[in-house]
Amino acid sequence: MTSSSPSAVSEDSTSLGLATWSNEFSLNWNHDAPQGVDVSLFRPSIPPVVSQLLSGFDPINSSFTLPELAMLPVDVVLAVSDSTFQEIPIVQDEDNDPEGVRLLLCPTPALDKNAKSNTLPFVLHCYSQWALARVFEPLKLVYTMRDQVITHFSSETTRNRTILIANVMDTFAKKLAIDDSRKTILNHLVLDVQQSGAYFTATPPSSVPNWDRQNAMHTLDSMLETFSLQIATQSISACIQSLDYAAPVFRRACSEPPEQPVNLANILLQSNLNLRNFAIFDIIQSITTGRPTYIRYEVPFSLELCERIYQVQDSIGLRWLHGFPDQFILLFAWIISLCEVPRAGNNAELVTWIETNLPHIKIAVDDSGDPVLRIGRMVVQECWRFAVLVFLYMVLGQAHAHDPRVIRALKGFMRLVRGVKPGRNPDAYLFTPMSVAGVAATEAQDQDTLRQRILGVRECADPGTVGNDVVLELEDIWARARDEGRPAVWSDLRIACFRVTGR
């Protein structure tokens, strides 16, 4: 029988918050540069937020005017009228949608180009195309996405933004990249939500806590929807900047008092998608950049808790959105918290308990849908299991890349990667665990495989995107370790992130 908690760790230690990983929130906040990095090489800054870029903009009225800075390209679909209507393309080839997501989200309408009522079908179509291109298991998302789009579209305050987001999604889904026109739109959307976040954070909390949390969650909703576009099209630095703004909003949305850590397990087990989404982004940005988490978390961990998360995966889990198993997110956070326990890294019994019980953490695999896609999704999630091992040994155990345990974990990871053919599925969802496991890659063959698989994903091939930055970080780690005649260690990732992003 497998033990559900390590005997070598006290009950208190399993719920330690990330005490030294918290930060005071400020729009000018930045982490200190890693030791040995010349700060003068980088001058990152947060640009001033443009005030009310889209205020007074009515996309349903063709007579709208915008400030000169915010003028949009003529091919952007803002309303359904003679001058601005764009036909929804009728896609005959359904090879990119073997699970029928497009039909579920937006049945193809018979379009009348003069009917304003066709704006919503266009928006739904754009969101369905985006889901096919970016969502790990779009079938799990389809009804939630449809309801959310309809809700946003029915509101005067969110309709304009929803239409602009749809235009960015439409272009990305067609090209897996966005043109200069859509980059302009996205930059305006980002500045707008950053301004909203800054304004909310600067406003004193309401005397009614529940009301304040609801306002925070509403603000966070807009910020994270825009953030989903950023992680597909913009740099790591730009994404981190948006998290700078979103983190204090998230903290106001949590029920714990400001002086207490946020219980991560409660976040992962509750129904609010935006709270779960931010917490996952926070943990992922930490393990893939070497930076601290934004939020101080209380992190309980046990196999029983993993089982509870597994049981609710279909109803509230976010594995279907990003391909990150929620149980592993919790385990990553727990490992981070254990790093704050004196001598925990030297506790061989603790490390053994984690590596022994890791195979017992069940991952949900949807039996429905396309069988080929299902195989790719299974590979992605099992790759995360090996990425956890690499992280465990190199972070908690402070092992270097030549440690036999690290070599063994990386070998298992690479065997899975090479076991599936290169392609959008699964590679579009593999480059994140690759950024973790890649720190341990020392053989030229493994480095070449990781480089080729990441850059083979269309949106990762463009400079100034998250995926491309990941490759630059890995190249920096590999080159420095090679030039200095030593194996890589985990702190190399933090230095590489700073050298590539300035953050």
N, C-alpha and C positions, 0 to 999 in steps of 0.2 A: 504494500500500500504506500502511496506517495504522500509525503507530508505536505500539508498545505501552507506551512510557514516555517521559515528557518529558525531552528532552535537557538542558533548562535546570536540572533538579533532580538533585542527586547521588543515588547509590544509597542513601546513608545517610539523606538527607532523606525518602525515601519510607517509611522505617520509624520515623520519629520518634514517640515516645510523647507523650501529652498531658501533658507534663511539669508545666506549671503548672496543670493542670486536675485534679490529684489532691487528695484531702483525707484528713486523719487521721480515722479513723472514731470517732465518739462519738455516743451517743444524744442528746446535747444539741447536736450539731454543726449549724450553720446557716451559709449563705452570708452574707457582709456585704451590707447593703442597698446597692442601686445609688446612685451619687452623685446628690444632689439630692432624695432621697426621705426624708421625715420618718419615722424609725423609730418615733417615739412613736405613730404612727397605728396601728401593728400590734403585737400582742403574741402572736405564735404560740408555742405550747408543745406539747410532747409529753406527753400525759396518762400517768399511771402505769399500768402494765400490770396488769390484774386477775389475781391469782394463781389459776391452775388453775380457771378458770370452769367448764370442762366435766369436771373430774376426777370420777370416780365415776359418770358419767352413762352409763347403758346404755340406748340407745334401743330395743333389742330386748326389753327387759323392761319391761312396762307399769307396774311398781311403782317405777320410778326416781324419785329426788328430786333437785332442783337447788337450789343456793343461791338465795335470794330474788331477788338481782340478775339471775340468769340464767334465771328462769322464762320458759318459752316459751309462745307463744299456743296455744290448744287446737286450732287448725286445722293446726298443723304436723304433717306426717306423720313419725312417729318409728318406728313399728312397724306391722306388719300384724296387727291384732287388732280385736275388735268395737268398741273405744272409739276407736281411732286410725286405722283404715283409711280411706284416701281412694281412691275409684275413679280409675283412670287414664282420662282422657277419651278417647273414641274419636273421632278427628278424621275427619270425612267429607270435608271440603274439603281437597284436597291441593295447592291453588294455591300455598301457601307452602312446598311441598316438591316442586318439579317434578323434582328429581334423585333422589328416593326415599331420602333420608338416614335418615329416621325408621325405615323398614322395615329398613334394613341394620343400624342400631344396636340397635334394640329391636323385633323382631316383636311385634305386639299379642297379648298372651296372653289366654286365656280365664280371667278372674279369679275366684277363690274368695275372698271377703272375709275368710274365717277362716284363710287359709293364710299363714303367715309367709314362705313361699317367694316370695310376690309382692312383697316389699320390694325385692329386686334389680331385677325388671322395672320397678317404679315409678321407681327411681333412674335406670336406663338411659333410661327415657322422658324424664325431666326433663333429662338431659344431651343427649339428641337434640334436644329443643326449644330448649335453649340454643344448641347448635351451629347450628341453623337461623337463630336470631336474631342471633348474634354472630360466627360464624366466616366468614371471607372465602370460603373454598372448603371447605365441610364434608365433601364427598366424600373429600378428602385426609386428613381427620382421623378418619373414622368408626371404623375398625378400631383405631387407636391409642387412641382415647378409650374404646372398649368394653373393651379389654384392661386399661387403667389403672383404670377404674371397678371391674371385677371383682377386680383385684388389691387395690385399696383396701378393697373391701367384704369380702374374705375375711380381712382382718386386724382383730383386735379393737381395735388401737390407732388405726386410721384409719376404721373403719366408721361410728362416730358422726358424725364430721366430714363424711364423704361424704354421709350422709343429710341433714344440715343444709344443706350446700351445694346438694344437689338441690332442697330446698324453696325456697331463694332463686332458683335457676335456673328452677324451674317458674313461680313468680309473675312473674318478669321476662319470661319467654317469652310469657306470656299478655297482659301489660299493657305491656311495654317500660318498666316502672318497678317498684319494689317498695314495698310498704306499710310502715307503721310496725313491724309484727310482724317482717317480714323484715329491716328495717333493724336491729332489735335483734339478730336472729340474726347478721347480717353483722358488726355491731360486735363481738360476742362472738368470732366467728371471727377477726377481724382482731387483736384484743387477744391472743388465744391464740397465734397464730403469731408475733406480735411478741415475746411473752414467750419463745417457743421460740428465736427468733433471737437475742434478747439473752442468753439463758442459754448458747446454743452459743458465741456470740462471747466471752463472759466465761470460758469454759472453756479452759484451756491446750490447745494443739494436741497431738494424740496423737503418741507417738514413732514411730508407723508412719504415714508420710505418706498412703499410699493409703487407710488406714482413716479418717483424718481427712477426706480429700476425700469419701469415700463418705458419711460422716455429714453433711458440709456439703451435699452434693447432696440428701440425703434431707430435710434441714431446708428447703432452698430450694424443693423440690418443693411442700411444703405452703404456703409463703409465696406462691409465684407463682400457685397455683391460686386462693387467696383474692384475690390482687391482680387477677386477671382479672374477678372480680365487682366489685371496687372501681372499676376504670376505666369500668365501664358504669353505675355507680350513685352514685358519690361524687365529691367535689371533687378538683381538682388538688392542693390542700394535703394532703388525706388520702392521696392516692396517693404524693406525695413523702415523706410521713412513713413509709409502708410501705417505700419504697425506702431510706430512712435505715437501717432495720433489716436489709434484705435485702442491701445492698451488701457489708458485711464478711463475711457468710456466703458470698456468691458468691466473694469474693476467696480465702477459705479453700478453696473447691472447685476453684480453678484450680491447675494444676501448676507454674506459675512461682513461684519464691521471692518472698517479700513485697517485697524491694527491687527486683525487676524488673517492668517493665510487662507487661501481659497481651497476648499476641499475638491480635489480634482476628480475623485471617484463620483462624487455627487453631480459634478458637471457632466461627466460622461454618461451618467445614468438618468439624467433629466431630459425633458422633452424639447427644451428650447434649442433650436438648431444653431443659432448664432453664437450662443455661449459655448456650445461644444466645438463649433468650428474655430472660434478664436483660440481656445485652449489648445486644440490640436495644432493650429498654425504656430502657436508660441513654442510648443515642445519641438516641433519639426524644425523651426528656424534655429533653435538652440543646438540640436544634434547635427545639423548640416552646416553650421557656420562656426561652431565653437563659442558662440556668444551666450551670455546668460539668458534665462527666460525673463520676460517682462514682469511676470506676476510671481509672487511668493505663494507656492502651493503647499498644501498639506497632502501627502501622498500615501495613503494606505495601500497595501498590496497583499494579496493572497490568491491562491488558486480558486477559492470559493468566489471571490470578487470577480475574477476573470470569467468564471462560469456565469455569473449574473449578467455581465456585459455581453457574453456570447448569446444568452437567451433572449436579449432584447435587440440584437443586431438588426433584425428585419424591421423593427418598428422605429427605433430611434438611433441606431448606429450610423456612423458616417463612413464606414469602410467603402460603401458603394459610391461615395463621392470622390474620394482621393485614392483609394486603394491602400490606405493605412489602417491596419487592424487596430481597433480601439484598445484592445488588451495590450498590444505592444506599445502603444502610446503611454499607457499607464506604467508599463514596465520601464520604458526609457526614463520617465519622470522619476520613478522610484530609484533607479540607479543613480540619477543625478543627485537626488536627495541624500542617498547613502554616501556620496562623496563628501558630504559635510560632517559625517560621523568620524571622529578620530579613529584612525587605524582600521577603518572598515575595509579599505583596499587590501590590507594585509591579512584579512580574515579569509583563509582558504575555504573554511566550511561554508561561509556565506556565498562565495563565488560558486562553489560546487553545488550548493542548493539551487541557485538560479539556473545554472547550465543543465542541471538534472531535471528540473521541473519545466523548463522552457518547452520541451517537446509535448508536454501535457496540456499546454494552452491550446484550446480548440479554436480553429478559424472557420467562420461560416463560409460555405461554398454553395451558391445558388444552383440548384439542380435544373432550373428552367433556363430558357434562353439558348443561344447558339453554342453548341458543344466546343467549337474551335475557340471562341472567345472565352469560354469557361476554363479551358486549359491554360490560356494566357493569364487569366486572373488568378488562378491557383498558383502559378509560378511566381507572380508578383508578390503574393502574400507569404509564400514560403521563403522568398528571397529576404523579406523583412525579418524572418526568424533568424537567418544567418547574420543579417546586419545587426540584430540585437546582440549576438554573441561577440562580434567584432567590437561593438561599443562597450560591452561588459568588460572584456579583457583589457582594452586600451584605455578606457576612462576610469572605471572603478579599480581594475587591477594594475593600471599604469604600465601595461606591457607595451613593447615596441613591435614593429611590424614583422620582426624575425622570430618572435615568440612562437613556439610550436602550436600553441592553442590558437593564436591569431591566424597562423598559416592554415591550420585545419579548417577554421571557420570560413576564411576567404575561399579556400578550395571548394567547399560546399556551395558557396554563393556562386562562384564562377561556373561550376558544373551545371547549376540550374540555368544560368544565363545562356550558356552555350547549348543547352538542351532544347531551346526553342529558337526558331528562325528569327532573324532580325525583321522587324516590322513595327508598325505603329502600336499594335497590340502584341506584345506587352510593353515595348520599349518606352512609350510615352509615360508609363507609370513606374518604370524601373529606374529612371535616372535619379530619383530621390534616394532610394536605398543605395544606389551606386555611389552617391556622394559620401555615404557613410562607410561602406565597405571599401571604396576606392582609396581611402587613406592608407589601408594596409597593403595595397597592391605594390609589389616590388619587382615582379617579373615583367619584362618588356611585353610578353605575349598578353598577359592580363591587362596591362595598361593600354595596349592597342585595342583590345576587345572593348574595354569600357569607353575609350575615346570614340571608337567607331559607332558603338551602339547609341551613345548619347547624341552625337552629332548627326546620326542618321534620323533622329526625330526632327521633323521639319522646323518646328519653332525653336529648337535648341541650336540650329545651325547659324542663326543670325546673331551677330555681336550685339551686346546690350540686352540680352534676354537671360532669364534665370538659368536655363539649361546651359547656355554658352558660358556663363559665369562659373557654373559648377565645373566645367571642363578646365577653365583657366585656373581655378583653385587647385584642382587635382594636379595639373601640370606643374604648378608652383611647388606643391608638396613633393612631388616626385623629383623635380629638378634639384631642389635644395638638399634633399636626402642623398641624392646621387653625388652632387658636387661636394658635400661635406663627408662623404664616405661613411654614412650611418643609416640605420633603419629609421623610417618615419615614426614619430610619436604623435599622440593626439593633439598636443599643443601646436603642432605644425598647421593644423586646420585653421585655428584662430588667426595665426599670422597670415596664412594664405588668403583668408577672407578679407582681412584688412588691406592687404596689398592689392587685391582685385577690386574691392568695392569702396575702400576708404572708410568703412564702417566696422 
